[in-house]
């Protein structure tokens, strides 16, 4: 998620009147356990990390004049540029619309504003630099109305991954190199209502955990107007555990008691090739981003009680390559930006469902910065995102798919503040 997913589950979800219509009680319970794979709903990467790069479609790996390089390409900061601090706040409000394949109904997801923050700090002296970036590279969720036509497949989920990534960088002539590690702290919440024919119930999962990964980047400046960057952000294996709370009729209490649960998730490797070209007051930037979503083959949740079956859901995500590009124009203290991006969905159409209503994304962005003083700058951006409509295939291949299509849009706004001296 991402910040551009269908929105996190609203407070108090699930509502007590949400019902799973007529099915055997044991089958209903098994279905709920199988749907916990919605942790990955909607392509979980958050592309809007800083208010500066977000104005140029998210392209930022080629920059060496922005504190946000601590995220995009830390090697760029080994330029004897001194102290750099940056803080950005992104506001996103997405909406997904589901439509029946036969046109019989249309339903909108229930979304709300989400606000992932991002902080960058670095110090460059001589040939060396060091620093840290802190942000939310993955996250999101989805929530549908309790009484919509797909209520038997609907689920609410919320995933947040907070990452702290310290680094050290060194300049070797025109080449700059950086290495670092990152620590991911994740929380996953999933909720679902149940109907046991003559009684109601629900299940709630609240899991958290941590993982560590490796990062590296290179930044090359062959001439003053051109820069090339290569960044690798390694995968993170997350071991999540926590509570699974069930509300069931007495007859099923032994099969699904309140207990602990465990699962593992892998945040993907990301490789970014970026470039920056500057001519007079104009600067052009482009990033090509390859994400190895194929690490998300399946989600397995195990429960402490032997009476509760292990839940396994196939995901079968594929790798993606997206392109982000933009231009900016500087006039004295003012910088004006524009850009766009294409971000393919990793979810195959055979796995599209109300729990993974993902689509290919197209975005247009605009932004600006103003130098309040020689050291301080204020930034802002706006983005309109289109999630292109796709229809699920093989709706009978999985119990949580249905004959429907999914598409949507999102408005994203952001502000930032930078200090460089």
Secondary structure, DSSP 8 states (H G I E B T S, - for coil): --TTSS----TT-S-TT----S--HHHHHHHHHHGGGGGGTT--B-----TTGGGGTT--TT-SSSTTHHHH-GGGGTTT-EEEEEEEEEEEEEEEEEEETTSS-EEE-----B--EEEEEEEEETTEEEEEEEEEEEEEEE---TTSTTTTT--EEEEEEEEEEEEEEEEETTEEEEEEEEEEEEEEEEEEEEE-SSSEEEEEEEEEEEEEEEEEEEEEEEETTEEEEEEEE--EEEEEEEEEEEE--GGGTTTS-SEEEEEEEEE--EEEEEEEEEETTEEEEEEEEEE-GGG-SEEEEEESSTTS--EEEE-----EEEEEEEEEEEETTEEEEEEEEEE---S-GGG-BTTB----EEEEEEEEEEESSSSEEEEEEEEEEEEEEEE-S-TTSSTT--SEEEEEEEEEEEEEEEEE-
